[in-house]
Amino acid sequence: MNRRNALNATAAGLLSLAGSLGLSACSQAKPQFKGVDLTGADYAKDFQLADHNGQVRSLKDFRGKLVIVFFGYTQCPDVCPTSMAELAEVKKLLGKDGDKLQGIFITVDPERDTPELLKAYMANFDPTFLALRPTPEQLAALAKDFKVYYKRSEGQTPTSYTMDHSAGSYTYDTQGRLRLYNRYGMGAAPLADDARLLLKETP
């Protein structure tokens, strides 16, 4: 009887161990991101837009790199410079993997944001970051596809208007798949942690 109890206890222990290992394997299979996991989302899949150098860009141009896309405008007083500075800091935190991060800034103010102005703006943060300038028609379609908001708010003069816009960003993995939505103000460290998790994935 004692031997049977011992065998039962051993079996129960093995089952418990197997269960815990199984749970561990499951938790390891799905990374715990700081951002909102959008894996499998059926929107914001790509873009075809001219960058500040006049070259038409799409996500396939950046295969092998993580891409973080932010919508903003150069005359934005706070959200945009804060977010771009944060992204530049993420690149530094990644160390030798920093060159695997591509920052993309899409202007919601193509009327005032000329290619020259956008290029100079990117240089303030990181010269490898690219700014994309859609036409007004492209911007409307893009905003719908990416589920982002933008609206012109008139100022005292025709050129002193501001642009209300969504403040988060999107992260794409090295295969060009949408993976994360990053809330505004997350901080560089959490963004870098998520980037490291994505870079560890095997394509």
LINWOBEL-V187330 format. One record per pair of residues at least 24 apart in sequence whose ideal C-beta (glycine too) atoms are under 6 Angstrom apart, sorted by the first residue. I is the first residue (numbers start at 1). GAP is how many residues later the second one is. Records with the same first field share a line. If there is no record, write none. Layout:
# LINWOBEL-V187330
I = GAP, GAP
This chain:
# LINWOBEL-V187330
31 = 166
33 = 147, 161
34 = 156, 159, 160
35 = 145, 146, 147, 159
36 = 145
38 = 140, 142, 143
39 = 140
41 = 137
44 = 102, 126, 134
49 = 83, 85
50 = 83
51 = 79, 81
52 = 63, 66, 67, 79
59 = 117
62 = 40
64 = 110
65 = 35, 37
66 = 35, 129, 132
67 = 35, 37, 105
68 = 35, 101, 103
69 = 35, 101
70 = 35, 99
71 = 35, 37, 77, 94
73 = 34, 35, 36, 40, 90
74 = 39, 43, 47
79 = 88
84 = 41
86 = 102
88 = 37, 38
89 = 99
90 = 98, 101, 102
93 = 95, 99
94 = 98
97 = 102
103 = 26
104 = 26
105 = 26
106 = 26
107 = 26
108 = 42, 55, 57
109 = 54
110 = 24
173 = 25
175 = 28
